[in-house]
Structure formats: structure tokens, C-alpha cells
């Protein structure tokens, strides 16, 4: 018991160290030179996004960076997505709409949409955005400057997550807890090993030349977590990448309900652990039940240090992620229960070899 307690204590201390690194090395976006303004292709796959697409397109129009083209791929939407995009194409020639003729065998819908848009894009940079993202300020200019500063082939950002319901507060912060307590994001850029890779498909900015050479969405056309796979693929091939978190100029409300969040996060939760179900379960056991051997076997002073570390981890991650600190502290135990649900659901999806997403069966 005492050995297990010290292992858990050491793991928690390591988590805190990782979180501190993420808090210290925030990787701010630099200003973009005024004399540098290449064409940016903003590529948006959209399926039944009438609630979101118009807001995003308005955000793009209001960006400081104005040398852009916007290409939207309407993936057989059954709502007003296409009509909303068409209203922009009629008043702004920089906007274009492409309608899907159907999903070919061997492709996932989003990956196919991204690939088709890339074939049409003319820019020096390809910025892939999810339709439910909101952007403000000079986020495009800042990320272009960051790519230039570090000669990146890919820059990805985890947006600030917008939450309104208790179902969202129970689910959405879990991904930030996993990411920011296990991976120092600065290592994504400075360490060449592919295990130190992360990306978020909500915001992925590519050097267009490198994208055309590597064809990432084609190569991962049937991959359910193509963002992480692309990041690892780039690092394996010596292409510089970076991943940021905590920039308030990009936000997203990913899910509107508890059930949507469970279905969504269970798609990729195992990938956060190197696609190892065993590591996912171990992480859950240590972070959920680890307090039991610590309370039983360790001296009182170390118990207080352990509890201090647990609280510090939650608070720091909340600060980095622009999330409510008090809610994340109060909901820490329920969130751990929900993480267990994510993992169980992920195993069930794997055993069924299929799940439902946006009206499609994903195998």
C-alpha cells in the first residue's frame, strides 16, 4: 500500500510540474509585420451548422487580416447552412460555397470536406476552422506571425471553451485537465519526438506548401482523430509544429448537452493517452481513487501536500483555460466520474466498431 501511495504522490507532483510549465510558457502570439500580407485560405467544413456558421463568417470579416479567401464545404446539410453561406457569397467575393456530391467510400465526412477545400484553395496558408468556433481581434495575423517566427508547418490552438449548462461544466473541462496535466505544450514545438504531439481540429493553420506536399487529410481520410494523427505524422517527418492553449481570441461552444459531450469526447479520449486504453484506465484510477492509499499510508504532512497539489492543479488549469476556478474545484469529483464514463463509452464504441455522429454512422 505504501509503495502505491508514494507512486501516486509522485505522479501528482509530476502533474503539477507539467501544469506549472504550461502556466509559465504560455507562448503568446507576436504582432504581424504590416508589410507582410500573404493570402490566407480559410477552410470550413460544415454539416448542419445553421446556428453557428453565420457568426463565424462575420467574425472573419471583422478580422484585422483582410487578405483572405473563405471556402465553405457544405457536407449534405439538411438545414439552412448553405443559404446562410450563400448570403455572404453574394455580398463578398472572398467567400465561396462548395456543395458535397456525397461521401466516397473510405472517407470520413470532415476529412473529405477538408481535403476537397484544400484542392480549391489558393492561399499561402491554409487555416482550417470548425464552424462552431468564434474568433476575434487579430488572431489570424498573430498566428501567421507565430508560424513565421518558428518556421512552422502546423500551428494548432485549443480554444477557450464556452459553457452554459451543468452538463457542459461536468464534461468540457475534462479534456483541458488531461491535456494540460500530462503534456507541456512547449514541448510540442521544441522536442522532436512524435509522442510530444498535440493538435485540435477546431483551429489548424498549415503552411500551404507543406500541406500540399504531405496531403494530411488524404493520408488520414478514415481517421476519427485526424488532428492528433496529423500532428504526430508531421513530427515523425521532421516538420516543425506548435500547439497553444488559453488564447481568449478564439472560443468555441463545443456541445449543448451532457449526452452530446459524452458522445463527442468518447471518440477521442483514448488518443490523449497514446491510443492506449490501459493508460487511460490507469490515469483514471490514479486521479480518481488515488487519494485512498495516500490517506491510509502516508504521513500527515504529505497528505496535506498531496491535497494542496490536487487543488493547485485544478486552479492553474482553470486559469490557463479561462475557466471558472470555483466550479472546476467543486465539480472535480463529478468530473472524474464523467471521465470514467468517457472511457467506458470509448471501449463500447470500439467493441461495436461504430457510433453515431451528426446523423452518420462512423465505423
C-alpha positions in Angstrom: 0.0 0.0 0.0 2.8 2.4 0.9 4.5 1.9 -2.4 1.3 2.6 -4.3 0.8 5.7 -2.2 4.3 7.1 -3.0 3.8 6.3 -6.7 0.5 8.3 -6.7 2.1 11.1 -4.7 5.0 11.3 -7.3 2.6 11.2 -10.2 0.6 14.0 -8.8 3.7 16.1 -8.2 4.7 15.4 -11.9 1.2 16.6 -13.0 1.7 19.8 -11.0 5.1 20.3 -12.6 3.6 19.9 -16.1 0.8 22.3 -15.3 3.4 24.9 -14.0 5.3 24.6 -17.2 2.1 25.3 -19.2 1.4 28.2 -17.0 4.9 29.7 -17.3 5.4 29.1 -21.0 2.1 30.5 -22.4 3.6 31.1 -26.0 1.9 34.4 -26.7 1.2 35.4 -30.3 3.6 38.0 -31.7 2.5 41.1 -33.8 2.5 40.5 -37.5 4.6 42.9 -39.6 2.5 45.4 -41.5 4.4 44.8 -44.8 3.6 41.0 -44.7 0.2 40.0 -46.0 0.1 36.7 -48.0 -3.3 35.2 -49.0 -4.8 33.0 -46.3 -7.3 30.4 -47.3 -9.8 29.9 -44.5 -11.4 26.4 -45.0 -14.5 25.5 -43.1 -16.2 22.0 -43.4 -19.9 22.4 -42.3 -22.7 19.9 -41.7 -25.9 21.3 -40.3 -24.3 24.3 -38.7 -27.0 26.9 -39.3 -26.7 28.0 -35.6 -23.0 28.8 -35.9 -21.8 29.4 -39.5 -23.1 32.9 -39.9 -21.4 34.1 -36.7 -18.1 32.7 -37.7 -18.2 34.3 -41.2 -19.0 37.7 -39.6 -16.0 37.2 -37.2 -13.8 36.6 -40.2 -14.9 39.7 -42.0 -14.1 41.7 -38.9 -10.5 40.4 -38.6 -7.6 42.7 -38.8 -6.2 40.4 -41.5 -8.1 41.1 -44.7 -6.2 39.3 -47.4 -8.1 36.0 -47.2 -10.5 33.8 -49.1 -13.1 31.7 -47.3 -14.2 28.4 -48.7 -17.0 26.5 -47.0 -17.8 22.9 -47.8 -21.5 22.1 -47.3 -21.5 18.4 -46.2 -25.0 17.5 -47.3 -26.6 19.7 -44.6 -30.4 19.4 -44.2 -30.8 22.8 -42.5 -30.1 26.4 -43.7 -26.3 26.2 -43.6 -26.0 26.6 -47.4 -28.4 29.5 -47.6 -26.5 31.4 -44.9 -23.2 30.9 -46.6 -24.8 32.0 -50.0 -25.9 35.2 -48.4 -22.2 36.0 -47.8 -21.0 34.9 -51.3 -23.5 37.4 -52.8 -22.0 40.4 -51.0 -18.3 39.4 -50.6 -16.4 37.8 -53.4 -13.9 36.4 -51.0 -16.5 33.8 -49.8 -17.2 30.6 -51.8 -19.5 27.7 -51.2 -18.9 24.2 -52.3 -21.6 21.5 -52.0 -20.8 17.9 -51.4 -21.9 15.3 -54.1 -21.7 12.6 -51.5 -19.2 10.8 -49.3 -16.9 8.4 -51.1 -16.1 5.0 -49.6 -13.2 5.0 -47.2 -13.6 8.7 -46.1 -15.0 10.4 -43.0 -17.1 13.4 -43.7 -15.0 16.1 -42.1 -11.7 14.8 -43.5 -13.2 14.6 -47.0 -14.5 18.2 -46.7 -11.1 19.5 -45.6 -9.4 17.7 -48.5 -11.8 19.0 -51.1 -11.4 22.5 -49.8 -7.6 22.3 -49.9 -7.8 21.3 -53.5 -9.6 24.5 -54.3 -7.6 26.8 -52.0 -5.1 29.3 -53.5 -3.5 30.8 -50.4 0.0 30.6 -49.0 -1.5 29.4 -45.7 -4.5 27.0 -45.1 -6.5 27.8 -41.9 -9.0 25.0 -41.1 -11.7 26.1 -38.7 -14.7 24.3 -37.3 -18.0 26.1 -37.9 -18.8 26.4 -34.2 -15.6 28.4 -33.5 -15.6 32.2 -32.8 -12.6 34.3 -33.5 -11.9 38.0 -32.6 -9.1 40.6 -32.6 -6.1 39.8 -34.7 -6.0 36.0 -34.2 -5.2 35.3 -37.9 -2.4 37.9 -38.0 -1.0 36.7 -34.7 -1.0 33.0 -35.8 0.6 33.8 -39.2 3.3 35.7 -37.3 3.8 32.7 -35.0 4.2 30.4 -37.9 6.8 32.7 -39.5 8.6 33.2 -36.2 9.3 29.5 -35.7 9.1 28.2 -39.3 6.1 26.0 -38.5 4.4 23.6 -40.8 1.4 23.5 -38.5 0.1 25.6 -35.7 -3.0 24.5 -33.7 -4.9 26.1 -30.9 -7.2 24.7 -28.2 -9.9 27.4 -28.0 -11.4 28.9 -24.8 -14.4 26.7 -24.2 -17.8 28.4 -23.7 -20.1 26.6 -21.3 -23.7 27.4 -20.2 -25.2 24.3 -18.7 -24.2 22.0 -15.9 -23.8 19.2 -18.4 -21.1 21.2 -20.1 -19.4 22.1 -16.8 -19.3 18.4 -16.0 -17.7 17.4 -19.3 -15.9 20.0 -21.2 -13.1 20.9 -18.7 -12.0 17.3 -18.5 -10.1 17.5 -21.8 -8.1 20.5 -20.6 -7.4 18.6 -17.3 -5.9 15.7 -19.3 -4.0 17.8 -21.8 -2.5 20.4 -19.5 -1.5 18.0 -16.7 0.1 15.4 -19.0 1.7 17.4 -21.8 3.9 20.6 -21.6 2.7 22.3 -24.7 6.0 24.0 -25.2 7.5 20.5 -25.8 5.3 20.1 -28.8 7.4 22.7 -30.5 10.9 22.2 -29.0 11.1 18.4 -28.7 11.3 16.3 -31.9 9.7 13.1 -30.6 6.3 12.3 -32.0 4.9 11.3 -28.6 5.1 15.0 -27.7 2.5 16.0 -30.3 -0.9 17.6 -30.0 -3.4 19.4 -32.2 -7.0 20.5 -32.2 -9.0 20.2 -35.4 -11.0 23.3 -34.4 -8.1 25.5 -35.4 -5.3 24.2 -37.6 -3.1 26.6 -39.6 -0.8 25.0 -42.2 1.9 26.2 -44.4 0.2 25.5 -47.7 3.3 24.3 -49.4 3.9 21.7 -46.7 0.2 20.7 -46.7 0.2 20.2 -50.5 3.4 18.1 -50.2 2.1 15.9 -47.4 -1.7 15.7 -48.1 -2.5 15.0 -44.4 -6.3 14.8 -44.8 -6.0 12.4 -47.7 -3.5 10.3 -45.8 -5.8 10.2 -42.7 -9.0 10.2 -44.6 -10.6 7.5 -42.4 -9.1 8.6 -39.1 -11.6 9.6 -36.4 -9.0 11.8 -34.6 -7.1 13.1 -37.6 -5.9 16.2 -35.8 -3.6 14.3 -33.4 -2.6 11.8 -36.1 -1.6 14.7 -38.4 0.5 16.3 -35.6 2.3 13.1 -35.0 2.8 12.4 -38.7 4.4 15.9 -39.1 6.8 15.4 -36.2 7.7 11.9 -37.5 8.7 13.6 -40.8 10.7 16.4 -39.2 8.1 19.1 -39.8 8.0 21.7 -37.0 4.7 22.1 -35.3 3.3 24.0 -32.3 0.2 23.8 -30.1 -1.2 26.5 -28.0 -3.9 26.9 -25.4 -5.6 29.6 -23.5 -5.8 32.3 -26.2 -9.1 34.2 -25.4 -9.3 35.5 -29.1 -10.6 32.1 -30.1 -13.5 30.4 -28.4 -16.0 27.6 -29.0 -19.1 26.1 -27.5 -18.5 22.5 -28.4 -21.6 20.8 -27.1 -25.0 21.9 -25.9 -25.8 19.0 -23.6 -24.3 16.3 -21.5 -25.2 13.5 -23.9 -23.6 15.3 -26.9 -20.4 15.8 -24.9 -20.2 12.2 -23.8 -20.7 11.0 -27.4 -18.2 13.6 -28.7 -15.4 13.2 -26.2 -15.6 9.4 -26.2 -14.5 9.5 -29.8 -11.0 10.7 -28.9 -10.4 10.3 -25.2 -8.1 7.3 -25.6 -6.0 9.2 -28.1 -4.9 11.5 -25.3 -3.2 8.5 -23.8 -1.3 7.4 -26.9 -4.2 5.3 -28.0 -3.7 3.1 -25.0 -6.8 2.0 -23.2 -4.7 0.7 -20.4 -3.0 4.1 -19.8 -6.4 5.8 -19.9 -7.7 3.4 -17.2 -4.6 3.8 -15.1 -4.8 7.6 -15.3 -8.5 7.5 -14.2 -7.7 5.2 -11.3 -4.8 7.3 -10.0 -6.6 10.7 -10.4 -10.0 9.4 -9.1 -9.1 6.8 -6.4 -5.5 7.7 -5.7 -6.4 9.6 -2.5 -7.3 6.3 -0.8 -3.8 4.8 -0.4 -2.4 8.3 0.2 -4.7 8.9 3.1 -4.1 5.4 4.5 -0.3 5.1 4.1 1.4 8.5 4.0 2.4 10.8 6.9 0.0 13.7 7.7 2.3 16.3 6.3 2.5 14.5 2.9 -1.3 14.1 2.9 -1.7 17.9 3.2 1.0 18.4 0.4 -0.9 15.9 -1.8 -4.2 17.8 -1.2 -2.5 21.1 -1.9 -1.2 19.7 -5.2 -4.6 18.5 -6.3 -6.2 21.9 -5.6 -3.3 23.7 -7.3 -3.6 21.6 -10.4 -7.3 22.4 -10.8 -6.9 26.1 -10.2 -3.9 26.5 -12.5 -5.6 24.6 -15.4 -8.7 26.7 -14.9 -6.6 29.9 -15.1 -4.8 28.8 -18.2 -8.0 27.7 -19.9 -10.0 30.8 -18.9 -12.5 28.6 -17.0 -14.3 29.1 -13.7 -11.9 28.1 -10.9 -14.6 27.6 -8.2 -16.8 25.5 -10.4 -13.9 23.3 -11.5 -12.9 22.7 -7.9 -16.5 21.9 -6.7 -17.1 19.6 -9.7 -13.7 17.9 -9.6 -15.1 14.6 -8.2 -18.1 14.5 -10.6 -15.8 15.3 -13.5 -13.7 12.3 -12.6 -16.8 10.1 -12.6 -17.7 11.5 -16.1 -14.1 10.8 -17.3 -14.8 7.2 -16.3 -18.0 7.3 -18.4 -16.0 8.7 -21.4 -13.5 5.8 -21.2 -16.2 3.1 -20.8 -18.1 4.6 -23.8 -14.9 4.6 -25.8 -14.4 0.9 -25.1 -18.1 0.3 -26.1 -17.6 2.2 -29.3 -14.6 0.1 -30.1 -16.4 -3.2 -29.4 -19.3 -2.1 -31.6 -16.9 -0.8 -34.2 -19.3 2.1 -35.0 -21.0 5.1 -33.4 -23.4 7.9 -34.5 -22.1 11.4 -35.2 -24.1 14.2 -36.8 -26.5 11.8 -38.3 -23.9 9.5 -39.8 -22.7 6.1 -38.6 -18.9 6.3 -38.1 -17.1 2.9 -38.3 
